[in-house]
């Protein structure tokens, strides 16, 4: 389980290791399932933190599984996600990564279905509505056969001048409910700052390479703050797919 920490201004959590904000909670059959996160949920990568209580007592279930579903009235689909496991920093939580591919809104709404088995063997299930905001951190492209690929900007979460990790996640859509990771592609990236008047420049970077589970890791050293773009071309089975352009601001360190 990959855990990433992003600082935020919340004071809702006393534990200095995990600075989380509440997302939603649902009570079913006397058990309260709470969802927290480092920030409000948005399209792209989100680390989810789950806690289950019976009254004031935190319980550790035998098993806990989730299934995010986007209801679009005439159809529904899921999104790339991992199943929760005991969090490496705070074992009172279960945590997992979810990559939401579209925001909540007029097009549809997100619900995370959950199921767990208590230590006494009771099976509990429920539904948790969640709101997912828009962001710039995910793009998609298709091959010549219409197979869709999703490229998620994973790091840096807050680009800053100077050196940053540069990490992407790649998934494909096999069915509307199955979005497996892609670990055998190539990413061709090019960061660029447009200075206006037909001039601009790039900056030193190490191209991301596959490290497993859909992750592609490199680094980038932004030479200055301001508005940047990073063009990404995905190469799958020697086929270069249409380019995607991430546009974002780099803040001064």
N, C-alpha and C positions, 0 to 999 in steps of 0.2 A: 504494500500500500504506500503510495507516494503522498507525503504530506508537505504542503507548502504553507509558509506563514507570510501574511501580508498585514502590515500594521494598519490600524484604524483608530478612530478617536473614541470608540465606545468604552464606557465604564461599567457596562452591564455585567461583566465577568470579573470576579476577584482574582482568579488565577492569572498570574503574570505571564505564564507560558502561552496561554490561549486567550486572545483578545477578540471576543465574539459578540455578535448581536443576535437577538432573537428573530427568527423568521416566522414561525408559526408553531402551534401545539394543538394536539387533538387528544381527547380523553375517550377511551373505549374500554368498557367492562371494568372500570376502576383503575386502569393503567393510563398514564399520561405520557404520550410520545411527543418530545420537543425537538424541533429542528433549529439549529443555530448555524451561523456562517461568519466568515471574516468581514464580509460586506453584504449589501443587498444583492440578491441574485441577479445575474445578467447573462445574456447570451455569451457563449464562450465557456471557459473552464471555471468551475466553482467547487471549492472544498466544502462538503456538508458534514455537520457534526450532529449526531443523534444522541439523545439521552432518554431513558425510559424510567419512570417513577411509578411506584404504587404508594399513594399517599405522599409522605415526605421521604420515603426510602428509594434510593437508586437501585434498580434491579439489573442483573446481568442475564440476558436471555440465553437459552440454548442456541437459538438461531435468530437472525434478523435479516430480512431481505426487502428490497424495494423495487418499484417499477414506475419510473416517471412516464406519464402519458399526457400528450397534448390533444385535447378534444377540440376538433374543428367543425363540429356539428354534423357534417356529412361524412367525415372520416376521422381517424385518429392515428397517431404515430408516437413512437418513443424517441429516444435520443441516446448518444453514447454515454455510458455510465459504468462505474464499478459497483460491486456490492459492498456494503459497509463491513468493516472489520474493527477490532479494538484499536483505538487511537494510540499512536506511539508516544505521544506527549502526555496525555491525560486519559487513563484507562477507565474513567467514568463515562467516556464518550465512545461511540462507534463513529467512524468517519469514512467517507468515500469521496471520489471525484465524480462529478457530473458535468457534462458538456452540453449545455442547452443550445439548440440549433436555431430557435426562433423565439421572439419575445411574446409575452402575454399581450392581449389586446383584442382588437376587432376580429382578427383572424382566428382566435381560439384562446383557450385557457389551459394552464398546466395543473395537474394533480399528481402527487407522488403517492402511489398505493404502497402500503407496507404490510408485512406479515411477520409475526415473531412467535416463538414458542417459549413459554416460561420454564423455569427450572422444575416446576411441578407438572409440566406436560400440557398446560393449557395453550391452545392455539388462538391467537388474537390477530385480527386484521382490521385495517381501517384505511381511510383516504385523507390526505392532507393537501388542500389547495395551496399553491404558492404563486407568487408574482415574479415574473422574470422580465427584467428591464432590457432595453436595447443597449448595444455597445458596438465598438469597432473591432472587437477581438476575434471574430470568426468570419470566414469566407468560404464559399463553395464553388466547385467547378465540375465539369462533366467530361467524360471521354466520348469518343465518337459513337459509342453504343448507348449513350445516355446514362451510364453508370455515374452516380454522384459521389464526390469526395468532399469532405469537410476539413479545412485547415484552420486550426485554432492557434491564436497567439497566446502562448503560455507564460513566457518571461521575455522581457521584464514587464511586470504588472504596471509599474509606474516608471516609464522610461526616463532616465536622468542623464545629464551630460557626464562624459567619462565612460568607464567600462561597465558593461552590463552582460549578464547571461542572456543568450538569445535562444529561446526554446519554442518549438512548435509541436502541436499534436496533430496527427492525421488519422481520420476515420473514413470509412466508406459506408454506404447504405446497401445492405444485402436485401433486406425487407423493411417494411415500415416499422418493424419492432426490433430489428437487429442491425446494429451499427458497429461492426468490429473495427479494431485498431489496424492500421496499415503500417508495417515495419520494414517493408522491402522497397520503398519508393526512394526517389532522390528529390531534394529540394534545391532549386536554384533561386537564390535571393539576391536582391540588389537594393540597398538603402540609398535614399537620395533626398537632398534638400534643395528645393527650388528657390533660388535667390532672386528670381524675377528678371525680366529683360532677356530671357533666353539663356541665362547662366544658372549654374548650380553645381553641386559637388556631392560625392559620396563620403564615406568615412571608413576607417579600418574595421574589418570584421572577419570572423572565422565562419565559413559556411556551416550550417547545422548538418549533422550526420545522424543516422539512425542509431538509437541506443536501446531499442526494445519497447514493446507495449505501446507503439505509436508515437513515441517521443523522438524528436530530432533536436540535438543540442549543439550549440556553438556559442560565440560571444560577439559583442559589438562594442566599439568605443566611439560614442557620439562626440564629434568634435565641437559641437555647439548646441545650445538649446534652440527651440523653435519648432516649426511645423515640418515633419518629415513624412516621407512615404517609404514603404518597403514593398517592392514587387516580389511576388513568389510564383514560381512556375513549378508545378508538380510533374515529375517524370515517373510514369508507371509502365513497366514492361516496355521500355524504350519509346513510349509514346508521351510526348510533351503536351500537357493539357493547357487549355486557355489560362492566361495569367490572372492572378488576383493581386489587388493593391490594398495594402493596409495603410491608412492615413491616421496620424496621431501626433500628439505634441510631446516634445522632450523638454523636461523642466531643468533649470539650472541646479546643479548640486550645491 
